[in-house]
């Protein structure tokens, strides 16, 4: 009986977490800051893992210089929104970046190449998500610093793997992946042109919920 109560309480807690996770949860999902020769196809992809459309009024993306901790680019997202389980891509050249939702500048090389630098997503003054690349950069490194960097091949980016899932650890959450602005991320390091992937990812909240359920079932069996 005591074990049944513990399992029931765990399921209730997990269900509550799932309900909260299914609401507004926008994350930085993929970045590409380095291409061969001049950087002309840079982009940042956001992902809405929530179950409803989210207005981006009051949201912004800051690009931060690791040398002096200054914001060298501020991207205001007022007037836009992201559908449930969907992506939002910012870029400069819509002819070179697929599925770009917002061409916010006409300049090339607007995204610094790091060592280290950072990307930060804000709702007003609240820091919602951040990613530092090519080194540790407090307070923008979540968890551990990345050990990878964008390598200017033209086919790879820094991608959140599993797509849309945020554990608040940059090292665990991001890998080199095939460039996929506006569609589901996929790990890769070779010929990305032959890889196919579903355009609709498993929502992050569902993934976390399923993982928790498996853990609870394992606990019940051991008892």
C-alpha positions in Angstrom: 0.0 0.0 0.0 2.8 2.4 0.9 4.6 1.7 -2.4 1.3 2.4 -4.3 1.0 5.7 -2.5 4.5 6.7 -3.5 3.9 5.8 -7.1 0.6 7.7 -7.2 2.3 10.7 -5.7 5.1 10.5 -8.3 2.6 10.2 -11.2 0.7 13.2 -9.9 3.9 15.3 -9.6 5.0 14.2 -13.0 1.6 15.0 -14.6 1.8 18.5 -13.0 5.2 19.1 -14.4 4.0 17.9 -17.8 1.1 20.4 -17.7 3.4 23.2 -16.9 5.9 22.2 -19.5 3.2 22.2 -22.2 2.8 26.0 -21.9 5.1 28.7 -23.1 8.6 27.3 -23.5 10.6 29.0 -26.3 14.2 27.9 -26.6 17.2 28.7 -28.8 17.2 25.6 -31.0 19.9 26.0 -33.7 22.6 28.5 -34.6 24.8 28.8 -37.6 27.4 31.6 -37.4 30.2 30.4 -39.6 30.1 29.6 -43.3 32.9 29.2 -45.9 34.5 32.5 -46.9 32.3 35.5 -46.0 29.5 34.7 -43.6 26.3 35.3 -45.6 23.9 32.6 -44.4 24.0 33.0 -40.7 20.8 32.3 -38.7 19.3 31.7 -35.3 16.3 29.3 -34.9 13.9 29.4 -32.0 11.5 26.6 -31.1 8.1 26.7 -29.3 7.7 23.5 -27.4 4.4 24.7 -25.9 0.9 23.6 -26.9 -0.4 27.0 -28.0 0.7 29.9 -30.2 3.0 32.4 -28.4 3.3 36.1 -29.2 6.9 37.3 -29.4 5.9 40.9 -28.4 8.4 41.9 -25.7 10.8 39.2 -26.8 14.3 39.9 -28.1 17.6 38.1 -28.9 20.9 39.6 -27.7 24.2 38.6 -29.2 27.0 39.1 -26.6 30.7 39.7 -27.1 32.7 37.6 -24.8 35.6 39.9 -24.8 33.9 42.8 -23.0 30.5 41.3 -22.2 28.7 44.0 -24.4 25.6 43.4 -26.5 26.8 43.9 -30.1 23.4 43.0 -31.7 19.8 43.3 -30.3 17.1 41.6 -32.4 13.6 42.9 -31.4 10.9 40.3 -32.2 7.8 42.5 -31.6 5.0 41.8 -34.0 5.8 38.1 -34.5 4.6 34.9 -33.0 5.4 31.2 -33.0 2.8 28.5 -33.5 2.7 25.5 -31.2 5.5 23.0 -31.7 6.9 25.3 -34.5 10.1 27.2 -35.4 11.0 30.8 -35.9 14.1 31.7 -37.9 16.0 35.0 -38.0 18.5 35.7 -40.7 19.8 38.4 -43.0 19.5 36.7 -46.5 16.3 34.9 -47.2 17.6 33.6 -50.5 20.4 31.7 -48.6 18.5 30.6 -45.5 15.5 28.3 -45.9 12.3 29.1 -43.9 13.6 32.4 -42.6 10.8 34.2 -40.9 12.5 37.5 -40.2 15.3 39.1 -42.2 16.2 41.7 -39.6 19.3 43.2 -41.3 20.8 43.6 -44.8 24.4 43.1 -43.4 26.5 40.0 -43.7 28.7 38.7 -40.9 26.4 40.0 -38.2 27.0 36.9 -36.0 30.4 36.8 -34.3 32.5 33.7 -34.4 33.1 33.3 -30.8 35.9 32.2 -28.5 33.7 32.8 -26.6 30.5 34.6 -27.5 26.9 34.0 -26.5 23.2 34.1 -27.7 20.6 35.1 -25.1 16.8 35.0 -25.4 14.8 37.6 -23.3 11.2 38.2 -22.5 11.5 41.9 -21.4 14.4 41.7 -18.9 13.9 38.1 -18.0 16.5 35.7 -19.4 14.6 32.8 -20.8 17.4 30.8 -22.5 21.1 31.2 -23.4 23.9 29.5 -25.2 27.6 30.3 -25.1 29.8 28.9 -27.8 33.6 28.3 -28.2 34.1 28.6 -24.4 32.7 29.2 -21.0 31.0 32.6 -20.7 29.1 33.3 -17.4 26.2 33.9 -17.0 25.2 32.7 -20.5 26.7 29.2 -20.3 24.0 26.9 -19.0 25.6 24.0 -17.2 28.8 23.0 -18.9 30.5 24.8 -21.9 30.3 23.4 -25.4 33.4 21.5 -26.7 32.3 21.9 -30.3 32.2 24.9 -32.7 30.6 25.7 -36.0 33.2 24.7 -38.5 32.4 26.7 -41.6 31.7 23.7 -43.8 28.4 25.0 -45.1 26.5 21.9 -44.1 26.7 21.9 -40.3 25.3 24.0 -37.5 25.2 23.8 -33.7 21.9 22.1 -33.0 19.8 21.2 -30.0 19.7 17.3 -29.9 17.2 16.0 -29.0 15.2 18.7 -30.9 13.5 21.2 -28.7 14.5 19.5 -25.4 16.3 21.8 -22.8 18.1 20.3 -19.8 19.8 23.6 -19.0 23.2 22.2 -19.9 24.8 23.5 -23.1 27.2 20.6 -23.3 24.5 17.9 -23.2 21.9 19.8 -25.2 23.9 20.8 -28.3 25.8 18.8 -30.9 27.0 19.4 -34.5 24.0 18.8 -36.7 22.9 19.2 -40.3 21.7 22.7 -41.2 17.9 22.6 -40.8 16.5 26.1 -40.3 12.7 25.9 -39.8 12.6 22.1 -39.4 13.6 19.4 -36.9 17.2 19.1 -35.9 19.3 16.1 -36.6 22.8 15.1 -35.6 25.2 14.7 -38.4 28.8 15.2 -39.5 28.9 13.9 -43.0 26.8 14.3 -46.2 23.7 15.9 -44.8 22.1 16.1 -48.2 21.1 12.4 -47.9 19.5 12.6 -44.5 15.7 12.8 -44.2 13.9 13.9 -41.0 10.3 14.6 -40.0 9.4 18.2 -40.1 7.3 17.8 -36.9 9.4 16.9 -33.8 8.1 15.1 -30.7 7.2 18.0 -28.4 9.8 18.4 -25.6 7.2 18.1 -22.9 6.0 14.8 -24.3 9.6 13.5 -24.5 10.3 14.5 -20.8 6.9 13.0 -19.7 7.7 9.7 -21.4 11.1 9.5 -19.9 9.7 10.1 -16.4 7.0 7.5 -16.9 9.6 4.9 -17.9 11.6 5.7 -14.7 8.5 5.4 -12.5 7.6 2.0 -14.1 11.1 0.8 -13.5 10.8 1.9 -9.8 7.5 0.1 -9.4 8.9 -3.2 -10.9 11.9 -3.1 -8.5 9.5 -2.7 -5.5 
